[in-house]
Amino acid sequence: TPNAAALRALGVATAPRTKADVDLRIQFSTRLRDAGGIDPEETYYVAVALAEAETLRRVLHTRQATMSSDFALLSIEDGSAIDVTPGAVAVPAPLDTPRKKLALSCLRFVNCDMHYTDDELAGLERAFAGSSIPDRIHFFEDCLRLRRREKYLWGDTPLAKLFTDKAEWHLLEARARLQQMGLALTRMLRSPKNQVDLLALFSRMDKDSDGALTYGETQRLLEDLRLGFSPADIATVVELLDQEERHRITWDGLVGAFALPPELLTIADDAGLDGDLEEQRWVCSNCTFAWNFPGDVECQVCGYGWDGTLHVPSDKWMCDPAMGGCSLFNDESLFYCEICNKSRPNLNNIRF
């Protein structure tokens, strides 16, 4: 009867029990595909964990495969089929449909892949149109922290276009160098052998004590750190640091651009003291520089001591103003001032 035949067909389609039922199901799927009754856009894509994928593979190779809906296990790298159910062999999902390409690109993004074609990037741009660029970066870097990958810097990869406004694509190379330099600087400051106090170095480069460095001073600071970058790369990064185009690089701007953790900014040679960083420094009474270390006998900027007197370096002698001198620090090997030709104060005690 028609009802019995319909019931039999439904049983074959949903839960085939014999090889003949499986063959009939495949023939039905093939005829349905040839008749145009299968819409590839109705395919669903689901991300599964490795353990879940192994379980599904076991299902495929047991009788359970004939009692479930057709599905295929695909690789997110190229969309190739790893394993399929018997019915899915006859009706494979097209490899070139826009829906499948976009689904695989999104899954690769979650898997922290950084290399895409222009078409794939355009698809991701449409998919993430409702997300701001900072949100995209935050999500991707959170995923990256949870996975072991050979590469952690995306600034010099095609993915950087997804994290940058199109009007700023000409800055991609400079931002890649900035990201690489920031990572190199962080590694150096974290090293147990590090002897560089970045805050003190910044202060020494700030000749006019205005809390900001010129392009040249910033470039010399980065060159002194010896991070392994060429002068051309450093010059490119310095220009990028000046986001306000004032031709000055502030301390906060430098730290923020390189994303440096606060605990790495200065060497804690006064770790035994309590209090905030500001409370562990002394202010110079001459130039008002406020970031001198407790162990410093003289100001890092003007050379005056904490007691307000000018300290002469151990390898120099000062042309004494009290004796009509010019206050120049002369080398110990000289007996007369290079500027005013005054004799050194202790010259009468030196025997020739």
C-alpha positions in Angstrom: 0.0 0.0 0.0 1.1 3.6 -0.4 1.2 4.2 3.3 3.4 1.1 3.9 5.7 2.2 1.1 6.0 5.7 2.6 6.7 4.2 6.0 9.3 1.9 4.6 11.0 4.8 2.7 11.1 6.9 5.9 12.7 4.0 7.8 15.4 3.6 5.1 16.1 7.4 5.1 16.4 7.8 8.9 17.6 4.4 10.1 18.8 2.0 7.4 19.4 -1.5 8.8 20.8 -3.5 6.0 23.4 -2.9 3.2 20.5 -2.7 0.7 18.9 0.1 2.8 22.2 2.0 2.8 22.6 1.6 -1.0 19.0 2.8 -1.5 19.7 5.8 0.7 22.8 6.7 -1.4 20.8 6.3 -4.6 18.1 8.6 -3.3 20.6 11.2 -2.2 22.3 11.1 -5.6 19.0 11.5 -7.5 18.0 14.4 -5.1 21.3 16.1 -5.8 21.0 15.7 -9.6 17.5 17.1 -9.5 18.8 20.2 -7.8 16.9 19.5 -4.6 20.0 20.0 -2.3 20.9 23.6 -1.5 24.6 23.8 -0.5 23.9 27.0 1.5 21.7 25.0 3.9 24.8 23.1 5.1 25.7 23.7 8.8 29.3 24.0 10.0 30.1 23.1 13.6 33.5 23.3 15.4 34.3 20.3 17.4 37.2 19.5 19.8 39.8 16.9 18.9 38.2 14.3 21.3 34.8 15.0 19.9 36.2 14.5 16.3 37.7 11.1 17.3 34.3 10.1 18.8 32.6 11.0 15.5 35.1 9.1 13.5 34.3 6.0 15.6 30.6 6.6 14.9 31.4 6.7 11.2 33.0 3.3 11.2 30.2 1.5 13.2 26.6 0.8 12.5 25.7 4.1 14.2 26.7 5.8 11.0 23.7 4.4 9.2 21.4 5.7 11.9 22.4 9.3 11.9 22.2 12.3 9.7 24.9 12.6 7.0 27.9 14.6 8.0 31.6 15.0 7.1 34.6 15.9 9.1 36.5 18.6 7.4 40.0 20.1 7.9 39.9 23.8 8.7 43.2 24.3 6.8 41.9 23.6 3.3 38.4 22.3 3.7 39.3 18.7 2.7 37.2 15.9 4.0 38.9 13.7 6.6 36.0 11.3 6.9 32.3 11.2 5.8 29.2 9.1 6.3 28.0 6.9 3.5 25.3 9.3 2.4 27.6 12.2 2.4 29.8 10.6 -0.2 27.1 10.9 -2.7 26.3 14.5 -1.8 29.6 16.1 -0.8 29.6 19.7 0.2 31.0 22.0 -2.5 34.5 23.2 -1.8 34.1 26.5 -3.5 30.9 27.9 -2.0 31.2 31.4 -0.4 29.5 30.1 2.8 32.0 27.3 3.3 35.0 29.6 2.6 33.7 32.1 5.1 33.0 29.4 7.7 36.5 27.9 7.4 38.1 31.4 7.5 36.3 32.2 10.7 37.3 28.9 12.3 40.9 29.5 11.2 40.7 32.9 12.9 39.7 31.3 16.2 42.5 28.9 15.7 44.9 31.8 15.5 45.8 31.5 11.8 47.5 34.7 10.5 47.8 34.1 6.8 44.8 34.7 4.5 44.2 35.6 0.9 42.6 38.9 -0.1 39.3 37.2 -0.7 39.4 35.5 2.7 40.2 38.8 4.4 37.3 40.5 2.6 35.0 37.8 3.9 36.3 38.2 7.5 35.9 41.9 7.2 32.2 41.4 6.4 31.8 38.8 9.2 33.4 41.2 11.8 31.7 44.3 10.5 29.9 44.7 13.8 33.1 44.4 15.9 35.4 47.3 16.5 39.1 46.9 15.7 40.2 46.9 19.4 37.6 44.2 20.1 39.0 42.1 17.2 42.6 42.5 18.5 41.6 41.7 22.1 39.7 38.5 21.1 42.4 37.3 18.8 45.2 37.9 21.4 43.1 36.2 24.1 42.8 33.1 21.9 46.6 33.3 21.1 47.5 33.3 24.8 45.6 30.0 25.2 47.4 28.2 22.4 51.0 27.2 21.7 52.0 28.7 18.4 55.3 29.2 16.7 54.4 32.8 15.8 52.8 35.3 18.3 53.3 38.5 16.4 50.7 39.3 13.7 51.9 42.8 12.7 53.9 41.6 9.6 51.2 39.1 8.4 48.2 39.6 6.2 45.9 39.4 9.3 47.2 42.9 10.2 44.9 44.4 7.6 41.9 43.1 9.6 43.2 44.9 12.7 43.9 48.2 10.9 41.7 50.8 9.4 42.0 50.8 5.6 43.1 54.4 5.6 46.1 53.4 7.8 47.3 50.4 5.8 50.4 52.4 4.7 51.5 52.2 8.4 51.4 48.4 8.5 55.1 47.9 8.1 56.0 50.6 10.7 53.5 49.0 13.2 55.0 45.6 12.6 58.4 47.0 13.5 56.9 48.6 16.6 55.4 45.3 17.7 58.6 43.5 17.2 60.6 46.1 19.0 58.2 46.1 21.9 58.6 42.3 22.3 62.4 42.5 22.1 62.4 45.3 24.7 60.1 43.4 27.0 62.3 40.3 26.8 65.4 42.3 27.5 63.9 43.9 30.6 62.6 40.6 31.9 66.0 39.0 31.5 67.7 38.1 34.9 70.9 39.6 33.5 69.3 43.0 32.6 71.1 46.0 34.0 69.2 48.6 32.0 67.0 51.0 34.0 64.7 52.3 31.3 63.4 55.2 33.4 66.9 56.4 34.3 68.0 56.1 30.7 65.0 58.2 29.5 65.8 60.8 32.2 69.4 61.0 31.0 68.3 61.5 27.4 65.9 64.2 28.4 68.5 67.0 28.3 66.0 69.9 29.0 64.1 68.0 31.7 60.7 68.7 30.1 59.5 65.1 30.4 59.7 64.5 26.6 62.4 63.4 24.1 63.0 64.8 20.6 63.2 62.4 17.6 66.9 62.3 17.8 67.0 61.7 21.6 64.5 58.9 21.2 66.4 57.3 18.4 69.6 57.4 20.5 67.8 55.8 23.4 66.6 52.9 21.3 70.0 52.5 19.7 71.7 52.4 23.1 69.4 49.5 24.1 70.9 47.4 21.3 67.8 45.5 20.4 69.1 44.4 17.0 67.2 46.8 14.7 68.7 49.0 12.0 68.8 52.8 12.3 66.2 53.0 9.5 63.8 50.7 11.4 64.3 52.7 14.6 63.7 56.0 12.7 60.4 54.6 11.3 59.3 53.5 14.8 60.2 56.9 16.3 58.0 58.7 13.8 55.1 56.3 14.6 55.5 56.9 18.4 54.6 60.6 17.8 50.9 60.0 17.4 50.0 63.7 18.2 52.6 64.9 15.6 54.3 67.2 18.2 57.8 66.0 17.3 58.1 65.0 21.0 57.9 61.6 22.6 56.7 61.6 26.2 57.5 58.9 28.8 53.8 57.7 28.9 53.7 57.7 25.1 56.8 55.5 24.9 55.6 53.0 27.6 52.1 52.8 26.1 53.3 52.3 22.5 55.6 49.4 23.5 53.0 48.0 25.9 55.6 47.6 28.7 54.5 46.2 32.1 54.9 48.8 34.9 57.2 46.4 37.0 59.8 46.5 34.2 60.2 50.2 33.9 62.9 50.6 36.5 65.3 48.5 38.4 64.2 48.0 42.0 67.5 48.7 43.7 65.5 50.2 46.6 63.2 47.2 46.9 63.7 47.3 50.7 61.8 50.6 51.0 58.1 50.7 51.3 55.8 53.1 49.5 55.0 54.1 45.9 57.6 54.7 43.2 57.3 58.5 43.7 58.1 58.1 47.5 61.3 56.2 46.7 62.9 59.1 44.7 64.3 62.4 45.7 63.7 65.8 44.1 66.7 67.8 43.0 66.6 71.3 44.6 68.4 72.8 41.6 66.5 71.6 38.5 63.4 70.0 40.3 64.0 66.6 38.6 61.9 64.2 40.7 63.1 60.8 39.6 66.5 60.4 41.2 67.2 57.0 42.9 67.9 57.0 46.7 71.4 55.6 45.9 72.2 58.4 43.5 74.7 60.9 45.1 74.0 63.4 42.3 71.0 64.4 40.1 70.8 62.5 36.9 70.1 65.7 35.0 72.1 68.6 36.4 74.7 66.9 38.6 73.7 68.6 41.9 73.5 66.4 45.0 70.5 65.9 47.3 72.0 68.5 49.6 71.9 71.1 46.9 75.7 71.3 46.2 77.3 70.5 42.9 79.0 67.1 42.8 82.1 66.7 40.8 82.6 63.3 39.1 85.4 61.2 40.4 87.4 61.4 37.2 87.0 65.2 36.8 88.0 68.4 38.6 86.0 71.6 38.6 87.3 75.0 37.7 86.3 76.7 41.0 84.0 79.7 40.6 85.0 80.9 44.0 88.5 81.5 42.7 87.3 83.2 39.5 86.9 80.0 37.6 84.2 79.0 35.0 82.8 75.9 36.8 83.8 73.6 33.9 84.5 69.9 34.7 88.0 69.2 33.4 89.6 65.8 32.9 92.0 64.8 35.7 94.9 64.6 33.2 94.7 68.4 32.7 96.3 70.9 34.9 94.6 74.0 33.5 91.0 74.7 32.5 90.2 74.2 28.9 88.0 77.2 28.8 89.5 79.9 31.0 93.0 78.5 31.5 92.8 78.8 35.3 94.9 76.3 37.1 93.3 73.5 39.0 92.8 74.3 42.7 95.1 71.6 44.1 97.9 72.3 41.7 100.2 73.7 44.5 100.0 70.2 46.2 101.1 68.4 43.0 104.8 67.6 42.8 106.2 67.3 39.3 
